[in-house]
Amino acid sequence: MEHLSTGTLLNCSGIKVEAAKAFKNRKIIAYYFSASWCGPCKQLLPKMKAIYKENKSRKSGLEIIFVSSDTAAPEMLKYFQERHGGWYAVPFEDSGGEILRQIYNITFIPQIIVTKDDGTIISREGTKDVEELGIDVLKAWNPSSI
């Protein structure tokens, strides 16, 4: 989060918002590394949407940030707006996505890295967590919120 907190993110309408506003009252950040051309990424999205919806109803303090590996902004934006939930994305032209890929050593997608709001890593295997636990990842990632 500290790598994005002073920048901007895109909301699901494609409008830039201050990252600090998006992170307000969020205790857990799930960085979702994905791309429009990635079949397994698309297969993971229904579970991600269910988790995000349950997160909202439980007020469990999770925010998901989409970090695209697309090669062009139009594809990234279309994929984000049409397929993703109501979470945020790192703007395509922003260097924040590349910085996050380097920091977390992202070498394949889909990949989910889950951190506390202070940047402490909770899980480097967020994709596996989502696949195995579904909405119960909310308990696994932040047991104090349930």
C-alpha positions as YAML, in Angstrom:
chain: A
units: angstrom
residues:
- id: 1
  name: MET
  ca: [0.00, 0.00, 0.00]
- id: 2
  name: GLU
  ca: [2.82, 2.39, 0.83]
- id: 3
  name: HIS
  ca: [3.91, 2.24, -2.82]
- id: 4
  name: LEU
  ca: [0.54, 3.54, -4.03]
- id: 5
  name: SER
  ca: [-0.76, 5.65, -1.14]
- id: 6
  name: THR
  ca: [0.36, 8.97, -2.61]
- id: 7
  name: GLY
  ca: [-0.78, 8.22, -6.15]
- id: 8
  name: THR
  ca: [-4.05, 7.57, -7.90]
- id: 9
  name: LEU
  ca: [-6.09, 4.49, -8.68]
- id: 10
  name: LEU
  ca: [-8.96, 3.85, -11.06]
- id: 11
  name: ASN
  ca: [-12.40, 3.06, -9.72]
- id: 12
  name: CYS
  ca: [-14.64, 0.60, -11.56]
- id: 13
  name: SER
  ca: [-15.99, 3.45, -13.72]
- id: 14
  name: GLY
  ca: [-12.48, 4.23, -14.95]
- id: 15
  name: ILE
  ca: [-12.27, 7.48, -12.97]
- id: 16
  name: LYS
  ca: [-9.06, 8.33, -11.15]
- id: 17
  name: VAL
  ca: [-9.32, 8.65, -7.38]
- id: 18
  name: GLU
  ca: [-6.73, 9.39, -4.73]
- id: 19
  name: ALA
  ca: [-5.22, 6.15, -3.48]
- id: 20
  name: ALA
  ca: [-5.38, 7.40, 0.09]
- id: 21
  name: LYS
  ca: [-9.17, 7.65, -0.24]
- id: 22
  name: ALA
  ca: [-9.41, 4.11, -1.64]
- id: 23
  name: PHE
  ca: [-7.31, 2.76, 1.24]
- id: 24
  name: LYS
  ca: [-9.19, 4.62, 3.97]
- id: 25
  name: ASN
  ca: [-10.40, 2.18, 6.66]
- id: 26
  name: ARG
  ca: [-8.83, -0.76, 4.82]
- id: 27
  name: LYS
  ca: [-6.79, -3.15, 6.95]
- id: 28
  name: ILE
  ca: [-6.04, -5.76, 4.28]
- id: 29
  name: ILE
  ca: [-4.94, -5.15, 0.68]
- id: 30
  name: ALA
  ca: [-5.07, -7.92, -1.95]
- id: 31
  name: TYR
  ca: [-3.01, -7.06, -5.02]
- id: 32
  name: TYR
  ca: [-4.54, -9.00, -7.89]
- id: 33
  name: PHE
  ca: [-2.03, -9.44, -10.73]
- id: 34
  name: SER
  ca: [-3.98, -10.37, -13.85]
- id: 35
  name: ALA
  ca: [-4.57, -9.63, -17.55]
- id: 36
  name: SER
  ca: [-7.39, -9.71, -20.08]
- id: 37
  name: TRP
  ca: [-5.71, -12.43, -22.15]
- id: 38
  name: CYS
  ca: [-5.20, -14.80, -19.19]
- id: 39
  name: GLY
  ca: [-7.71, -17.67, -19.07]
- id: 40
  name: PRO
  ca: [-6.99, -18.72, -15.46]
- id: 41
  name: CYS
  ca: [-7.37, -15.07, -14.41]
- id: 42
  name: LYS
  ca: [-10.84, -14.96, -15.90]
- id: 43
  name: GLN
  ca: [-11.74, -18.21, -14.15]
- id: 44
  name: LEU
  ca: [-10.69, -16.74, -10.80]
- id: 45
  name: LEU
  ca: [-12.84, -13.62, -11.15]
- id: 46
  name: PRO
  ca: [-16.19, -15.09, -9.98]
- id: 47
  name: LYS
  ca: [-14.57, -16.13, -6.69]
- id: 48
  name: MET
  ca: [-12.91, -12.74, -6.34]
- id: 49
  name: LYS
  ca: [-16.24, -11.01, -6.90]
- id: 50
  name: ALA
  ca: [-17.95, -13.22, -4.30]
- id: 51
  name: ILE
  ca: [-15.19, -12.47, -1.78]
- id: 52
  name: TYR
  ca: [-15.41, -8.75, -2.46]
- id: 53
  name: LYS
  ca: [-19.20, -8.77, -2.11]
- id: 54
  name: GLU
  ca: [-19.01, -10.69, 1.17]
- id: 55
  name: ASN
  ca: [-16.25, -8.36, 2.35]
- id: 56
  name: LYS
  ca: [-18.55, -5.38, 1.78]
- id: 57
  name: SER
  ca: [-21.43, -6.96, 3.71]
- id: 58
  name: ARG
  ca: [-19.17, -8.01, 6.60]
- id: 59
  name: LYS
  ca: [-17.20, -4.74, 6.53]
- id: 60
  name: SER
  ca: [-14.06, -6.79, 6.98]
- id: 61
  name: GLY
  ca: [-11.64, -4.11, 5.77]
- id: 62
  name: LEU
  ca: [-10.37, -5.74, 2.56]
- id: 63
  name: GLU
  ca: [-9.56, -3.81, -0.59]
- id: 64
  name: ILE
  ca: [-8.60, -5.47, -3.86]
- id: 65
  name: ILE
  ca: [-6.25, -3.68, -6.24]
- id: 66
  name: PHE
  ca: [-6.03, -4.95, -9.82]
- id: 67
  name: VAL
  ca: [-2.52, -4.74, -11.25]
- id: 68
  name: SER
  ca: [-2.67, -5.36, -15.00]
- id: 69
  name: SER
  ca: [-0.20, -7.25, -17.14]
- id: 70
  name: ASP
  ca: [-1.99, -6.20, -20.31]
- id: 71
  name: THR
  ca: [0.04, -4.69, -23.16]
- id: 72
  name: ALA
  ca: [-2.38, -1.85, -24.01]
- id: 73
  name: ALA
  ca: [-4.55, 0.49, -21.98]
- id: 74
  name: PRO
  ca: [-7.82, -0.12, -23.89]
- id: 75
  name: GLU
  ca: [-7.68, -3.88, -23.25]
- id: 76
  name: MET
  ca: [-6.86, -3.34, -19.58]
- id: 77
  name: LEU
  ca: [-9.68, -0.85, -19.06]
- id: 78
  name: LYS
  ca: [-12.26, -2.96, -20.92]
- id: 79
  name: TYR
  ca: [-11.34, -6.08, -18.93]
- id: 80
  name: PHE
  ca: [-11.39, -4.15, -15.67]
- id: 81
  name: GLN
  ca: [-14.75, -2.46, -16.29]
- id: 82
  name: GLU
  ca: [-16.56, -5.45, -17.79]
- id: 83
  name: ARG
  ca: [-15.24, -8.38, -15.76]
- id: 84
  name: HIS
  ca: [-14.03, -7.15, -12.38]
- id: 85
  name: GLY
  ca: [-15.90, -6.30, -9.19]
- id: 86
  name: GLY
  ca: [-16.20, -2.87, -7.60]
- id: 87
  name: TRP
  ca: [-12.57, -2.68, -6.57]
- id: 88
  name: TYR
  ca: [-9.76, -0.42, -7.78]
- id: 89
  name: ALA
  ca: [-6.98, -0.73, -10.36]
- id: 90
  name: VAL
  ca: [-3.54, 0.74, -10.83]
- id: 91
  name: PRO
  ca: [-3.83, 2.98, -13.91]
- id: 92
  name: PHE
  ca: [-2.23, 1.39, -16.97]
- id: 93
  name: GLU
  ca: [0.20, 4.25, -17.54]
- id: 94
  name: ASP
  ca: [1.24, 4.40, -13.87]
- id: 95
  name: SER
  ca: [4.64, 3.01, -12.87]
- id: 96
  name: GLY
  ca: [3.08, 1.65, -9.67]
- id: 97
  name: GLY
  ca: [2.14, -1.60, -11.38]
- id: 98
  name: GLU
  ca: [5.71, -2.32, -12.45]
- id: 99
  name: ILE
  ca: [7.01, -1.35, -9.02]
- id: 100
  name: LEU
  ca: [4.58, -3.79, -7.37]
- id: 101
  name: ARG
  ca: [5.53, -6.57, -9.81]
- id: 102
  name: GLN
  ca: [9.20, -6.05, -8.90]
- id: 103
  name: ILE
  ca: [8.66, -5.76, -5.14]
- id: 104
  name: TYR
  ca: [6.58, -8.95, -5.00]
- id: 105
  name: ASN
  ca: [8.62, -10.76, -7.69]
- id: 106
  name: ILE
  ca: [5.60, -11.47, -9.87]
- id: 107
  name: THR
  ca: [6.64, -13.93, -12.58]
- id: 108
  name: PHE
  ca: [3.24, -15.41, -13.53]
- id: 109
  name: ILE
  ca: [-0.45, -14.60, -13.39]
- id: 110
  name: PRO
  ca: [-2.92, -14.85, -11.85]
- id: 111
  name: GLN
  ca: [-1.23, -14.04, -8.61]
- id: 112
  name: ILE
  ca: [-2.60, -12.44, -5.47]
- id: 113
  name: ILE
  ca: [-0.37, -10.94, -2.81]
- id: 114
  name: VAL
  ca: [-2.15, -10.04, 0.42]
- id: 115
  name: THR
  ca: [-0.73, -7.45, 2.81]
- id: 116
  name: LYS
  ca: [-1.71, -5.57, 5.92]
- id: 117
  name: ASP
  ca: [-2.21, -1.84, 5.51]
- id: 118
  name: ASP
  ca: [1.36, -1.30, 6.74]
- id: 119
  name: GLY
  ca: [2.76, -3.50, 3.93]
- id: 120
  name: THR
  ca: [3.40, -6.60, 6.05]
- id: 121
  name: ILE
  ca: [2.78, -9.64, 3.87]
- id: 122
  name: ILE
  ca: [-0.06, -11.89, 5.02]
- id: 123
  name: SER
  ca: [0.03, -14.29, 2.08]
- id: 124
  name: ARG
  ca: [2.11, -14.71, -1.04]
- id: 125
  name: GLU
  ca: [-0.27, -17.49, -2.08]
- id: 126
  name: GLY
  ca: [-3.49, -15.53, -2.27]
- id: 127
  name: THR
  ca: [-4.55, -17.25, -5.48]
- id: 128
  name: LYS
  ca: [-4.28, -20.66, -3.81]
- id: 129
  name: ASP
  ca: [-6.08, -19.28, -0.74]
- id: 130
  name: VAL
  ca: [-8.97, -18.05, -2.90]
- id: 131
  name: GLU
  ca: [-9.19, -21.33, -4.82]
- id: 132
  name: GLU
  ca: [-9.18, -23.45, -1.67]
- id: 133
  name: LEU
  ca: [-11.13, -21.30, 0.79]
- id: 134
  name: GLY
  ca: [-13.45, -19.11, -1.28]
- id: 135
  name: ILE
  ca: [-15.07, -16.46, 0.93]
- id: 136
  name: ASP
  ca: [-13.45, -18.01, 4.00]
- id: 137
  name: VAL
  ca: [-10.22, -16.26, 2.97]
- id: 138
  name: LEU
  ca: [-11.71, -13.27, 4.79]
- id: 139
  name: LYS
  ca: [-11.17, -15.19, 8.04]
- id: 140
  name: ALA
  ca: [-7.76, -16.48, 7.02]
- id: 141
  name: TRP
  ca: [-6.45, -13.09, 5.94]
- id: 142
  name: ASN
  ca: [-7.97, -11.06, 8.79]
- id: 143
  name: PRO
  ca: [-9.28, -13.23, 11.61]
- id: 144
  name: SER
  ca: [-9.88, -10.25, 13.92]
- id: 145
  name: SER
  ca: [-12.51, -8.80, 11.54]
- id: 146
  name: ILE
  ca: [-14.89, -11.77, 11.67]
...
